[in-house]
Amino acid sequence: MLKKRIFCVVLVLCAVLLTACQQQDREVYSDTPPTATPPATRTPEPQPEAEEVQTIPISADDSGTDFDDPQYNPEAEEGGQEEEIPINISQTPTPTPAPTVNSAFAGATPVPIDPINKPTPTPVPKIEFKDSDYVTYDAAALHLTFQGPAGWRLEGPTSWEPGGDSMDTYTLTNEGTELDYAARIRIRVINVNSQYSRSDLDKEVKAVRDSIRNELGFSRFDNYDVASYNFIKIRDEKSTAEAPKYKFVDNKGRYTRFKGTLKENGAKVGGRVIVNCYNKALYILAVTYPGGDLQETFEDVYRKVRDTTILNP
């Protein structure tokens, strides 16, 4: 009977001890302030001590700590009042602004730089013809004289067409030049059956122009309208042998001009053609010369030849 009483007392004491341990366990978790967990971090795994608490035996552990001792401080097991490092995860880093460039000083206007080895274009030689640079040429077979630049080569009488048999043309050529095209002057006389009208002269001047176009071979060719101008001078009846005077024939000639680019070497070439009919003879003057910057210079040569062509019957 006594044993049963002792056993009952032991059970009561065990129950009291178990209740006291559970109360101390609740006080440990309630007295320790929870650590704030940042929203952006993972939830920490349960502490090993919690797992150990659930598995610790009722009796004191091997370290000799008495959990029933009123002097027991559970904060000592948690490390005391440790300093917490505040972390503000709501703030986002501010990007560093890119440095601005004052366009007035850095890269405001791109400056093109030519290559060092860029070829220098060959300068066009300056050519001028003064009155003293002209001499008189005699086309005896045609009964004509005219003035042209000194030093040019006169050839004739020859055929207008290469390989032709009609000896009715004189040619004055600027040989030995460094230009892309050597200027050429041609004068021709053809006997016809009747006096040409204006429309006949228009057809003839266009035919001569087209023959030059086919002869030289142009990749581009620009022609202009036909107009009237004086051509062929004769001796004035009132003049004397000591002081000869000349005048243009009554009927005016018809002329046109053209320009283009040669297929062979890409040279710029210009030209003029003028024709006139006098006493059933067709007189033709055709001049071709370098184009571009020198065109006006050689057109002055054309005008000089045109205005000084004299018929000497």
PyMOL commands that set and color helices and strands:
alter all, ss='L'
color gray80, all
select helices_A, chain A and resi 2-31+48-55+74-78+131-133+140-142+198-216+292-308
alter helices_A, ss='H'
color red, helices_A
select strands_A, chain A and resi 134-139+144-149+153-158+169-173+184-191+218-223+227-229+233-235+246-248+253-262+268-277+281-290+310-311
alter strands_A, ss='S'
color yellow, strands_A
deselect
rebuild
show_as cartoon
